[in-house]
Amino acid sequence: MALRVVDVSGLATIQDLGRKGWRRFGVPASGPMDVFAFHAANALAGNPAECALIEIGLGDATVQAMQDCVIAVTGVGYKLSVYIWKFPLWSSFFVRAGWKIHLNKTDEGMWAYLAVAGGIQTQPALGSHSTYLRGALGGFNGGQLQTGDVVRTAVLSHVPHELAARSLQEGARPDYAEHPIIDAIMGPQTKYFTDESLQMFLSNEYSVSPTSDRMGYRLEGPPLTRRGKTELISEGMTFGAIQVPSNGQPIVMMADCPTTGGYPKIGTVASADLPLLAQCVPNKNKFHFRGTTVAKAQKKYRKMMSGLSKIVEE
């Protein structure tokens, strides 16, 4: 089975849960920008959580089913049509061989996820199908999908029609608001910032800069003042870490973030709120940070992921 890429104007890559166990060698994990939407697409398609799928952002994409299949599409900021019909996101559908699947970008949101029952099948690199563009690792020959590419999917003994016409209840999805509140665990280097800067960080409005990418979201807002100009010895970083360089404008590390960095970190975005941040449109969505604790962040993440059980048949 396979999908053929008919046209793509945005960034379409193959992603799974990411490259584990290689960060100590300087290899980023990669994986999805919106982890919840990724999991939801696989759940709707009846796939195990680790299955690879197609992440689409920044533009339109059209793919064609080469055989009958069941797909699921989730995310924010896209309109979906299959053949001649329009469908809502966060649902699964039966697609007949030859039908085209269109994902058209809107002004809201950033990323959509297209899963196929059985999963995308590519040659893994360092144990993962995830695409890391800067390192030309994984995915489809290490790069983004292009017009004419044929992406292989799992060969199933039968088309799982019972997985079609399912949806994830709206109340089970993250609150992708126009002006979200993003929880952050403060630290570990708050001592490098003035008291006024710490208060500013939690009370002022931010937006995502157009210079952002899968590696990091550069934020725009009131610059934060650091105590002195001493840089740190580079240390480990993770998805959600909030670095503050000398210009005072925070940078949130995203899916393709480097494994180490030397700027002081004022905080880390709670995992449950990373999907909200990932879907913020540059120069449009405004958001605030709110301090939280590790325990509260863990509870919030467990609650979010429990929403995956609220799939209903239509």
N, C-alpha and C positions, 0 to 999 in steps of 0.2 A: 504494500500500500504506500501511497505517497501523496504529497501536496506539491503543486507546481506554483511557483511565484509568478504571477501574471504581471504585477506592477507594484512598485514600492517607492514612495517618495520620502518616507521617514526612515527611522532607525529600527530595523527589524533584526533581532538576534535570537539565537537559541539559548535558553537558560534552563538550568535545573537548580537544585538547592545550593549549589556552589562547590568550590574546590576546597575540600577539607584536608588539613594536615600538611599544607605546603606554605603557610604563612611564615614559618620560621626560616624558610629559604627565600623570602621576599616575593612570593607569588600571591597576588590578591585572590580572595575567595570568589569574587564575582557573584553571579546569581541574580535573582529578580530585584528590581527597585521597590516594587510593592509586594512584599512577602505574602500578605494576606490574600490579595487578588490572585497571586500565583497558586497558593494552596486551594483557593476556592475553585479555580478553573480545573485543576486536577481532580478535586473531589466531585465536581459536577460531571466530569467525563469518566468517573469510575476508576481513576488511575491511583496508584500508590503515590504518596507525597513526593517521592524523589524523582518522578518522571519529568523528562525534559518537555518543554513547550516553546512556543514562539512569543517573545515579548516585542511589542510594537509601540513606538513612541515618536513624537515630533513630526508626524506626517501620516499620509494614507498608505494603505496596503491592500492588495487584492491577491488572493490565492485561489487555486482551483483544485477541487478534489479529484484525484485520478481514479478512485474507487469509492463505492458507498462507504460512509463512515459516520460516526457520531462525534461532534465537536462541542466544546464549551468555550464561551468567551466572557471574560470579566474585565474589570478595570474602570477607569473614569476618563471621560474626554473623547469618546468615540461613538459613532453611530454604526450599527451593524445591519447589513442586509445579506441575505443568502438567496441566490438566484433572483427571483423577482419580488421577494418578500422582505419586509423590514422586521427586525426582532430587537427586543431589549437585551442589554448585557446582563451578566450574572445568570445565564441560562444555558441549557444544553439543547442541541438540535441534531436531527438526522439530516445528512447531506448526501444527495445522490451523486454518483460519478458524473463528472463534467460540470457540476454546478460551481459557480464562483462565489467566494466569500469576500465581501467588501467591508473594510473597516475604514471609515472616513473620520478624520480629525475634526473635533469641534473646538470651541473656545474654552471649554472647561476640562480640567484634568490633563494628565500627561501620558499615562501608560495603560495599555490594554494587553490581555493575555489570551492566547489562542491555544487551547489544548485539544488533542485528538485522543479518543479512546484507544488505549494501548501505548500511547506516548510517542514522542519523536525519537527516531533512531539515528544517531550519528556516531562517528568514531570518538570515544572519550579521550581526553588529554589530561594526564595526571589525575585520573579517576573521576573526571567530571565532564559533562557535555556542555557546561556553561561557556559562553563566549567571553573571552577577555581580549578586546580589540587591540589594546596597546601591545600586548604580547603575542598576538595572532595565535591564541590558544583556544582549542575547543570549538564548539558550535559547528558551523558549516565552513570547513576549510579555514577556520580561525578568523573569519570575517563576518560582516553583516550580510544579510540576505539580499540578493540582487535579482532583478528581473530575469526569468529563465531558469533559476535554480530549481531543482527538484529535491525536495526534502523527504527522506524516507520515514515512514511510520511503521509501527509494529504490525506484523501480519497476524491477524486474528482468525480463529476458526469460523467465526460468524460475526456479523455486525450486531453489536449489543443494542438493539432497538429499545430495550427497556430503560436505557440510560438517557434517552432523548426526552425532551419536554419536561425537564426538571429545572428548578430555579432555587436560588438562595434568597431567603426572605430579606427584605430591605432592612429590617431591624437587626439582622445578624451581621450586617456589614459595618465597617468603620464609618464614623460620621465624617464623610468627605465634605466638610463645610467650606464655604467661600473664605471664611476667616477663622480657621481652626485655632484651638489652644493646644500647644505642643508641650507635653510633659517632658521635663529634663531632670536628670539626676546631677546635681551640682558637683563639681570637682572633676579630676583630682587636684587641679592646680589653681584653686580659687585664690590662694595667697599671692599669686602673681598679678592680681587685679585689685584696683582700688575699691573701697566700699561703695563709692558712687557708681562705678561701672557694674558691680554686681547687681545693684538696684536697677540700673538702666536696662540690663540684660533681661530682667524679669518684668519690666514695666513698659518697655517700648515696643513698637510695632516693627516687624521685619517683613521683607519680601525676598524672593529668590532672584538672583541676578541672571541675566541672559547668558553670561559667560559660564554658567554651570553645566555639568555633564554627569555621566554615570559615576565618575570618580568622586566628585564632591559638589555640593550645592553652596555656592558663594552667596552670602546673605547681604542685603543692603538695609541699613538702618543707622541709628546714631553710633558712631565709632566708640569702642570701649577703650578705656585707658589702662594700660598695664603699668605695674610697678617696675621701673627700671627697663632696660633694654636687653637684659641677659636672655639668651636663648637656652633651651634645654638640650641635654644630650638626647639624641633621638631615642624614642621608646615606642613600644607597641601601640597600635591603634586598631580601632574596630568600627564597623558600620554604626553610625550615629554619633561618633565622637565629634565634639565641637571645638575646633582649633581656632585660635585668635592670633593672626599674624600681626606684624608691626603696624599695619594701617588701621587696626582696631575693628575690622569687619569680619565677623565670624565665618568660618567655613565648616559645614557639616559633612563629614565623611559618608559617602554613599556606597553602593554595592561594589564598585571597582576601586575602592580606596586603597592607597598604598598600605603596606604593613607596618611602617614606622613613620614617625614625624617628630619634629623638634619644637613646634609651636606649643605654648601652654594651652591646656584644654580647660575651658571654663565649665564644661558639663558634657553629658552624653544624653542624646534623645532616647526616651523610653521606647523599647522595641514596638510596643503597641501603637505608638504614634508615628513611627517611621513611614507607614503607608500614607498618613495624612500629609506629611511633609513631601514625600516623593511625588504626590499628585498635585502639588502647588505649581501654578503656572507662573513663570518668570514675569516680573513687573505687573502682576495682576492680583494674585491672592496675597492678602496681608494676614499675618499671624503673630501671636504672642507666645512666649515661653512661660511655663509655670513650673516651679520647683516641685519635686516629688521625692519619694524615698525608694530604695531598692525593693522593699517589700510591697509597696503600693504598685510599683511598676510591674512586678512579677504577677501580682493579682490581676492587674488590668490586662496583661498579655494572655493569661490563662482564660480570662473571660472572653477576650476577642476570639481566640482560637476555638473556644467551645461553640462559637456561632456556626462553625463549619458543619455541625450536626443538624442544622436547621434547613436542610435541603428538602424541598417539597415537590411532588409530582403535579404537573398542571393538567 
